[in-house]
């Protein structure tokens, strides 16, 4: 019963966080429209937030180091520059390969400079494997 309640609470938090994110993003575009700011800057800012959140999720322990945080913030600037340059010089079609290459270089540079391995192959929404194989953790 406790496990079911926890799962329902997790689902409630997930839906609440998604709705809050939608409101914040819509609010950012509304404020940009009010103050006559190009919506592309909001888009670039959101890409930076997603990149920072992904790096934070992949390297939780390393974020205690100010040097690593400075590295991620510096790479965030590189990320925005890559997006702007690719979109101005070519089309959206080239953005995905450019961002994949840039992400690969981020992981390799983090490994070379801070000796941290790239994150595991597990997707963020997958749960860690349980140690008991009898399936007793299933609902």
N, C-alpha and C positions, 0 to 999 in steps of 0.2 A: 504494500500500500504506500509506503514511504517513497519507494522508487517511482511509482506512478505519479505521486504528487510532485516530486522533484522534476520529473519529465515535463509535466504540465506547466510548472513554474518556469522552467527553461524555455519552453515554447512561448509563454507569455512574454518573457524578457526579449526573446528573439524578435517577435512581432513588434513589440514596443520599440526596440532599437531600430528596426527597419522603418517604422512610421516616423520616428524622430529624425532619422537620416533624411527621409523624403521631405519633411518639413524644413529642415535646415538647408538642404540643397535648393528647394524652391524659394526659400527666403533669400538665399544668396543671389539668385538670379533676379528676384524682384528688387532687391537693394541695388544691384548693378544697373537695372533698368531705370530706377529712380535717379541715381546719380550719374547716369549716362556713361557707364563703364562698359567697355567691350565685353560681351559674354564669354569670349574666348579666354580671357584672363581667369574667369571663374572656373572654366573647364581645366585650364592648366593648373590652377590651384587644387582642384579636386584630384587630378592625377597625382600631384605631389602628396596629398594627404593619404591616398590609397597606397602609394609607394612607401611612405613612412610607416603606415600601419602594417603593411606586409613585412617590412624589415624588422619592425618591433616584435611581430609575432614569431618570425623566424629566429631572431637572436635576442631572446628575453634576458638571458644572463649577461650578455655582452653590453647591454644598454646601461649597466651600472657604471661603465667606464666612460668618463668624459671624452676621451680620445675617440672612442668608437662612435659616440653620439655625434661628435664633430665630423667624423668621416661620413656618417649617414647623411647629415645635413649638407655637407659638401657634395655628396653624390646626388642628393636631391636637386641641387642646382644644375648638375650635369644632366640629370633626367629631364628637367624642364627645357634646357637648351637643346637637347636631342629632339624632344617633341616639337619645339618651335622650328628648328632648322629643317627637320624632315617634312613638316607640314607646309613650310613656305617654299621649299625647293622641289617638292614632289607631291604625291597624292596621299590620301589616307591609306591606300593599299600598302605603301612602304613603311607605314608607322609600326605595324605589328612586327615585322622582321627586325626593324631597328630597335624596338623596345626589347625584344627577346635577346638580341646581341648585347644590348646595354645591361640587361639583367644578368646575363652570363658573366660579363666583365665585372659587375658589382660583386657577385659571389666569389669570383676568382681573386679580385683585389682584396676583399675582406679576408680570404684565406691566406694570401701572401703577406698582408700587413699585420693581421691580428691572429693568425694561425687558428682560425675557426672554420670548421668544415661547413660545406653547404648544408642546408636543412635536409631533413629526412624526406623520403619520397612520399610520405603520408600526406594526403590532402587535408586541409584545415578542418573539414567537416567530418572526417573519419575519426572514430574513437580508437584509442590505443587497444591493442590486443590484450585480452584477459589472460592471466596465467593459468587458470583452470580451464581445461578443454572439454568439460562435460556439458557446457552450455547452460549452467545454472544461473548465469547472469541475464538470461533472456527473460522478457516479461511474460 
